[in-house]
Amino acid sequence: MNKINKSVLIGVLAFAVVVLAVGGWQLLGNREPAVTPDEQLAETPVQQPAEEPEPEVEPVEEPEPEEEPEPAEEPEPAEEPAPVVLPRAEAIKGTPVIDAEMDPIWENAKELITNSWVVGTEGSSARIRTMWDDTSLYVYAHVTDNLLSKASANRWEQDSIEVFIDQNNAKATAYEADDMQFRINFDNEQSFGSNATAELITSATKIVEDGYIVEFGIRLEQVPPKENHVIGFEFQVNDDNGAGSRTGKVLWHDSSGNAWQNPSVFAELIMLPPQ
């Protein structure tokens, strides 16, 4: 290597040394004093944990206050069934002659008509009047019947009338000692049901153009008659059209046809004071 090149190289190396020396001092001059580990911990800011965001709370709708239930209406008391009003015959005070004739005294008595059909819908029927005195109940009946018959051996199937009496009006469902059933056909032949006897009844009949008349008196011994006394009372007409069987059965009130065994189905009769 020639001298020039060596000189250049030496110059370059010297310059490099100077540069390095200057840079190192600068670095040393700017260097901060060493920090101890405790100081480092003290100076190191403690990173606080990030606060968790508060959960979003959806607004809760407050329930509307419940309406207080209206007090329950007290049920209306059940209506009691209306009492059954029975038809009531009005017997006038008096004592007729039992001869199947219309005495003038009968003209003052109200007339009843049998129109409660149990067998058939037409046929024999009756218009009846009632009377009483201190011992007996009296009945006058005009029965319309265009063909009189007693062909049947059964008295209740012959052309006849029947009367039912409940002396104390107890409305029992079976016959008691004071309840009676009498039957009389157009020929004045008597027959009897419960508690009825020939000794208690006096009767007369008469055949007329449109049927027959029956007049009779029945002694009331269990409960003696008196003013305003009410008894159970029912009247029935039996009709045989000639066939030898009952083709018609009509009563004043009872529609069950059970008056012969059940006094509770009778209507009523009141004994009026003297007029």
C-alpha positions as CSV (number, residue, x, y, z in Angstrom):
1,M,0.0,0.0,0.0
2,N,1.5,3.3,-0.9
3,K,2.0,6.1,1.6
4,I,-1.0,8.1,0.5
5,N,-3.4,5.4,1.1
6,K,-2.0,4.7,4.5
7,S,-2.2,8.3,5.4
8,V,-5.9,8.4,4.4
9,L,-6.7,5.3,6.3
10,I,-5.0,6.6,9.4
11,G,-7.0,9.8,9.1
12,V,-10.3,8.0,8.7
13,L,-9.6,5.8,11.7
14,A,-8.7,8.8,13.8
15,F,-11.9,10.6,12.9
16,A,-13.9,7.6,13.8
17,V,-12.3,7.3,17.2
18,V,-13.1,11.0,17.9
19,V,-16.7,10.5,16.8
20,L,-17.2,7.5,19.0
21,A,-15.6,9.2,21.9
22,V,-17.8,12.2,21.7
23,G,-21.0,10.1,21.2
24,G,-20.1,8.0,24.3
25,W,-19.7,11.0,26.5
26,Q,-23.0,12.3,25.4
27,L,-24.7,9.1,26.2
28,L,-23.1,9.1,29.6
29,G,-24.0,12.6,30.3
30,N,-27.7,12.1,29.5
31,R,-27.9,8.9,31.5
32,E,-30.3,9.1,34.4
33,P,-29.2,7.7,37.8
34,A,-30.1,4.1,38.3
35,V,-33.5,3.4,40.0
36,T,-33.8,0.9,42.7
37,P,-36.5,-1.8,42.4
38,D,-38.5,-0.3,45.3
39,E,-38.3,3.1,43.6
40,Q,-39.3,1.5,40.4
41,L,-42.4,-0.1,42.0
42,A,-43.2,3.1,43.7
43,E,-43.0,5.1,40.6
44,T,-44.8,2.6,38.5
45,P,-48.4,3.6,38.4
46,V,-50.6,0.8,39.6
47,Q,-53.0,0.0,36.9
48,Q,-56.4,0.0,38.4
49,P,-58.7,-2.7,37.0
50,A,-61.1,-1.3,34.6
51,E,-64.4,-0.7,36.2
52,E,-67.0,-3.0,34.9
53,P,-69.8,-1.1,33.2
54,E,-72.9,-1.1,35.3
55,P,-75.5,-3.3,33.6
56,E,-78.2,-1.5,31.9
57,V,-81.3,-1.9,33.9
58,E,-84.4,-1.9,31.9
59,P,-87.1,0.1,33.5
60,V,-89.6,-2.2,35.1
61,E,-93.2,-1.2,34.6
62,E,-94.9,-1.1,37.8
63,P,-98.1,-3.2,37.7
64,E,-101.2,-1.3,37.7
65,P,-102.9,-1.6,41.0
66,E,-105.5,-4.4,40.9
67,E,-109.0,-3.2,41.2
68,E,-110.6,-4.3,44.3
69,P,-113.3,-6.9,43.4
70,E,-116.8,-5.6,43.8
71,P,-118.5,-7.4,46.7
72,A,-120.4,-10.3,45.4
73,E,-124.1,-9.7,45.2
74,E,-125.9,-11.7,47.7
75,P,-128.2,-14.1,45.9
76,E,-131.8,-13.2,46.2
77,P,-133.7,-15.6,48.4
78,A,-135.5,-18.2,46.4
79,E,-139.1,-17.4,45.9
80,E,-141.3,-19.7,47.8
81,P,-143.7,-21.5,45.5
82,A,-147.1,-19.8,45.4
83,P,-149.5,-21.8,47.5
84,V,-151.9,-23.9,45.6
85,V,-155.3,-22.4,45.6
86,L,-157.9,-25.1,45.4
87,P,-161.4,-24.6,44.1
88,R,-163.8,-24.3,47.0
89,A,-167.5,-25.2,46.8
90,E,-169.8,-23.1,49.0
91,A,-172.5,-25.1,50.7
92,I,-175.4,-23.2,51.9
93,K,-177.1,-23.9,55.2
94,G,-180.4,-25.8,55.0
95,T,-182.1,-29.2,55.0
96,P,-183.7,-30.5,51.8
97,V,-186.1,-33.3,51.2
98,I,-184.2,-36.2,49.7
99,D,-186.5,-37.1,46.7
100,A,-184.6,-36.2,43.6
101,E,-186.7,-33.1,43.2
102,M,-185.4,-29.5,42.9
103,D,-186.7,-27.9,46.1
104,P,-186.9,-24.1,46.1
105,I,-184.1,-24.1,48.7
106,W,-181.7,-25.5,46.2
107,E,-182.1,-22.5,43.9
108,N,-179.9,-20.5,46.4
109,A,-177.0,-22.9,46.1
110,K,-174.1,-22.2,43.6
111,E,-173.7,-24.7,40.8
112,L,-170.5,-26.5,40.1
113,I,-169.6,-28.3,36.9
114,T,-167.5,-31.4,36.4
115,N,-164.9,-30.6,33.6
116,S,-161.7,-32.3,34.6
117,W,-161.5,-35.3,32.2
118,V,-159.5,-38.4,33.2
119,V,-161.0,-41.0,30.9
120,G,-162.2,-39.7,27.5
121,T,-162.7,-36.1,26.6
122,E,-166.5,-36.0,26.3
123,G,-169.6,-37.8,27.5
124,S,-171.6,-37.7,30.7
125,S,-171.0,-34.8,33.1
126,A,-172.8,-33.2,36.0
127,R,-174.0,-29.9,37.4
128,I,-174.0,-30.1,41.2
129,R,-175.2,-28.0,44.2
130,T,-174.3,-28.5,47.9
131,M,-175.9,-27.8,51.3
132,W,-175.3,-28.6,54.9
133,D,-177.0,-28.7,58.3
134,D,-175.9,-29.7,61.8
135,T,-175.5,-33.4,60.9
136,S,-175.1,-33.9,57.2
137,L,-173.8,-32.7,53.8
138,Y,-176.3,-32.7,51.0
139,V,-175.7,-32.9,47.2
140,Y,-178.1,-32.4,44.3
141,A,-176.7,-33.5,40.9
142,H,-178.1,-33.3,37.4
143,V,-176.2,-35.7,35.2
144,T,-176.4,-35.4,31.4
145,D,-176.2,-38.9,29.7
146,N,-177.8,-39.8,26.4
147,L,-177.4,-43.6,27.0
148,L,-177.9,-45.1,30.5
149,S,-176.1,-48.4,31.1
150,K,-175.1,-50.7,33.9
151,A,-174.0,-53.5,31.7
152,S,-170.7,-54.0,33.6
153,A,-170.7,-56.0,36.8
154,N,-168.2,-53.5,38.2
155,R,-170.2,-50.7,39.8
156,W,-167.5,-48.1,39.0
157,E,-167.9,-48.9,35.3
158,Q,-171.7,-48.2,35.3
159,D,-173.4,-44.9,34.7
160,S,-173.0,-43.4,38.2
161,I,-171.7,-40.7,40.4
162,E,-169.2,-40.8,43.2
163,V,-168.5,-38.4,46.0
164,F,-165.3,-38.2,48.1
165,I,-165.2,-36.5,51.5
166,D,-162.3,-35.7,53.9
167,Q,-164.0,-34.5,57.1
168,N,-161.0,-32.9,58.7
169,N,-159.4,-31.7,55.4
170,A,-156.1,-33.2,56.5
171,K,-155.0,-33.8,52.8
172,A,-153.5,-37.2,53.7
173,T,-152.1,-39.2,50.8
174,A,-154.0,-42.3,52.0
175,Y,-157.5,-42.7,53.4
176,E,-157.8,-42.1,57.1
177,A,-160.8,-42.9,59.4
178,D,-162.6,-39.7,58.5
179,D,-162.2,-40.1,54.7
180,M,-165.1,-41.6,52.7
181,Q,-166.1,-42.7,49.2
182,F,-169.7,-43.2,48.1
183,R,-171.1,-44.3,44.7
184,I,-174.7,-44.2,43.4
185,N,-175.8,-45.3,39.9
186,F,-178.8,-44.0,38.0
187,D,-181.0,-46.7,39.5
188,N,-180.2,-45.5,43.0
189,E,-178.0,-48.6,43.7
190,Q,-175.3,-47.7,46.2
191,S,-171.8,-49.0,46.5
192,F,-169.0,-47.9,48.8
193,G,-165.3,-47.4,49.1
194,S,-163.2,-46.7,52.2
195,N,-165.1,-46.0,55.4
196,A,-168.5,-45.5,53.7
197,T,-171.5,-47.5,54.7
198,A,-175.2,-47.6,53.8
199,E,-176.1,-46.3,57.3
200,L,-174.4,-43.0,56.6
201,I,-176.2,-42.1,53.3
202,T,-179.7,-41.5,52.2
203,S,-180.2,-41.1,48.4
204,A,-182.8,-40.8,45.6
205,T,-182.6,-40.8,41.8
206,K,-184.8,-39.9,38.9
207,I,-184.4,-40.5,35.2
208,V,-185.0,-37.4,33.1
209,E,-185.0,-36.6,29.4
210,D,-181.3,-35.8,29.1
211,G,-179.9,-38.1,31.9
212,Y,-180.7,-38.5,35.5
213,I,-181.0,-36.7,38.9
214,V,-179.2,-37.9,42.0
215,E,-180.0,-36.3,45.4
216,F,-178.4,-37.5,48.7
217,G,-177.4,-36.7,52.2
218,I,-174.3,-38.0,54.1
219,R,-174.0,-37.9,57.8
220,L,-170.6,-36.5,59.0
221,E,-169.9,-38.2,62.3
222,Q,-166.1,-37.9,62.6
223,V,-166.2,-34.0,62.4
224,P,-169.7,-32.6,62.9
225,P,-170.6,-29.8,60.5
226,K,-170.4,-26.2,61.6
227,E,-170.3,-22.7,60.2
228,N,-167.2,-21.9,58.1
229,H,-165.8,-25.4,58.5
230,V,-163.8,-26.6,55.5
231,I,-163.7,-30.2,54.3
232,G,-162.0,-32.0,51.5
233,F,-164.5,-32.6,48.7
234,E,-164.5,-34.2,45.2
235,F,-167.2,-35.3,42.8
236,Q,-167.0,-37.7,39.9
237,V,-169.1,-39.0,37.0
238,N,-168.6,-42.4,35.5
239,D,-169.9,-43.1,32.0
240,D,-170.6,-46.4,30.1
241,N,-171.7,-45.9,26.5
242,G,-173.3,-49.3,26.4
243,A,-170.2,-51.4,25.8
244,G,-170.0,-52.6,29.4
245,S,-166.9,-50.7,30.4
246,R,-166.2,-47.2,31.6
247,T,-165.6,-44.9,28.6
248,G,-165.7,-41.6,30.4
249,K,-164.6,-40.4,33.8
250,V,-164.8,-36.7,34.7
251,L,-164.3,-34.9,38.0
252,W,-164.9,-31.5,39.4
253,H,-161.2,-30.8,40.2
254,D,-158.9,-33.8,40.4
255,S,-157.1,-34.4,37.1
256,S,-155.1,-37.4,38.4
257,G,-158.0,-39.7,38.8
258,N,-156.7,-40.9,42.1
259,A,-159.4,-39.5,44.4
260,W,-160.5,-43.1,45.2
261,Q,-157.2,-43.7,47.0
262,N,-155.6,-40.3,47.7
263,P,-157.5,-37.6,49.7
264,S,-154.8,-35.1,49.1
265,V,-156.1,-34.5,45.5
266,F,-159.5,-33.5,46.7
267,A,-160.8,-29.9,46.2
268,E,-162.5,-28.2,49.2
269,L,-166.0,-27.2,50.4
270,I,-166.8,-24.6,53.0
271,M,-170.0,-24.5,55.0
272,L,-171.4,-21.0,54.8
273,P,-173.3,-19.4,57.6
274,P,-177.1,-19.1,57.3
275,Q,-178.2,-16.5,54.8
